[in-house]
Every structure is written in structure tokens, then in C-alpha cells.
Amino acid sequence: MATKKSPNILVIIACSQRKNDEPAPAKDLYRGTLFRFAREYAETCGYDYRILSAKYGLLCPDDLIEPYNQRISTSADVARLQQLVIPAASALLPQYDKIILIGGAMYRKVMAPLMEDPEKFEVITDSRGIGGILQTLRRRIEAGK
């Protein structure tokens, strides 16, 4: 197990469309490639992480949840999810020096009200899409080992 390098970083990872068919802890339910790499990055570097679920809001990795099929595709979806996420995330912010968000454009819109301070928030994104994000995560995982 990796030595904890910084207890003051929180990684927020967007959920994935691919999921297991049975209830499971949130960290084990999501099966998408980006989710798996983001989880590995957070765990390898010893960072705390939460999962931004399109249905449940902000989850702890060990929260037991049911599989679901829900997306964030409209501004109404963003607004609904912000009502769940913003209070929970706001309560976490003072505990961390830096927040790293890994997720697509709709997840960034959900978190936008909290991301005004560029010193506190980092979004891992890449103009090449998921492939570029995965490359960034691979480099960070290797650096964190």
C-alpha cells in the first residue's frame, strides 16, 4: 500500500455508465475505464476521494448503493444534482488544500459553483478527450508509486 503523501487533497471522480449488476460499495460498483484509472490514481497517491454519482450525489467510496441507469444530460439534471452535491461538497472544502475533479463537462457544470478558486481546484481534462485524460492519470499513477 502506498504511503500517504498528502492528506490535504481530495479527488472527486465522476461515476461511469458501466456498472456491476448487484449492489456494491460505490468504489466497486463503477466499471468504466476512466473511473478505474481515477480511483487507482487517488488510491496510489494516498488521496481521499469521493464519487460524484448522477443519481446519488457525492458518495464516499464505501457507501453501499444499488446499480442505476441515470445520466446528467440537461441543465435540469445539473440543477437537481447541485442541490445534492453543493451542500455536501461545501462541508468538505475546509478540510482540504486542493480539490481535483476528474469528470466530463456535465460533472464540471455540477461542481462549477464551488470551483471559483483556481489555486484550490484542479480539473484534469484534455482536449484529446478521455484518451488524453487516461494518459495524464497513467503518468500521475507512475509518479505516485
N, C-alpha and C positions, 0 to 999 in steps of 0.2 A: 504494500500500500504506500502511496506517495506521502511524503511529509507535507504537512500543511504549510504553504508558502505565504499566504496572506488571508487571514480570517476576515479581512475587511472588503472582500469582493463578492458580489452576488451576481450570478449569471441567471438570466431569465430566458428560458428556452421555449419556443413555440411548440405546441403539440404537433402531431403528424396525422395525416389521413389514415395511414396504415396502423392498425391496432390489433392486439390479440382479441380473441373471441370471448374470453372469460374475464370476469372481474379480476383486477390485479392492482398492486401498488402503481401509482402513476408512472414512476420511473421504469416500470416493466411493461406497462400497457402499450406504449407507443413504439412502433417498429420502423418508422421511416428512417432513411439513411441520415438525413441532416440531424434529426433528433438524436440518433445513436451517437453520431460524432460529437454533437454539442454536449451530450451527457458525459461522454468519455473525456472531453476537454475539461469540463468543470471538475469531474472526479479526479483526473490525473493531476490537475493543478491544485487540488485541495480547496476549491472554492465552494461556497454554499451555492445552491441553485434552487430555483422554483420553476414550475412548468406553467406556461400560460395556455390554458385549455379553452377552446372555443365554446365549450358548454359550461364547465365548472368554474372558470376564472383562474385565479392564481392558486396553484396546488403545491404542497410540499411533496417531495419525491416519494415518501412512504404513504401518502393518502390513498386509501383503497377506493377505487372508482370502477364503475360499470363502463363497458365499451359503449360508444355512441357514434352517431354519424351526424355531425354538425360542423358547419363552416362559418367563417366570417367573410361575408361577401357583399354586404351592403352597409351604408352608413348607419342604418338602424341596428344592425348587428354590432357595429363598433360601439355605438352609444349604450346598448344593453350590456355589453361586456365591460365597458368602462365603469358602469355602476357597481359591478362586482370587484373589479380589479383595482381601481384607483384607491379606494379606502385601504385595502389590504396592502398594496404596494407602498402607499404613503406611510403606513405604520412601520414598514421595514426600512425605509430610506435612511433614517438617522443612524442605523446600526452599521452602515457600510460607507466606505470611502468612495467606492466605484461600483456602478451597475453596468453589466454588459448584457445587451439584448441580442439574441440570435433568433431571427424570425423574419417572415416576409412583410410586405408592405402593409397589409391589413393589421398585423400584430403591432407594427410600429405605430400605426394610427391609434390603436387602443392605448398604447403607452405614451403617446405624444404629450398629453398634459403634464407629465412628470419629467420629460426629457429636455427641459429648457437649459440646464446647466451642462455645457459640453465637457467641463472638467470632471463631472460626476458620472456622465452617461457615455457609453460607447456602444455603437451599433455595429455588429460585424455584418457587413454587406459587401457585395462585389458586383460590378457592372456585368460580369460574365454569368451571373446567376448562381444557382446552387453549387455548380462545379467549382466556381471561384471561392465560395464560402467554405466548401469542404477542403480545398487546398489550404486556406488560411487556418482552418481548425487543425488539419494534419500537422502543419508547421508548429502551431502552438502546443499541440499534444507532445510532439517530439521535444520541444524546448522545456516542457513541464516535467519530463521524465527524469 
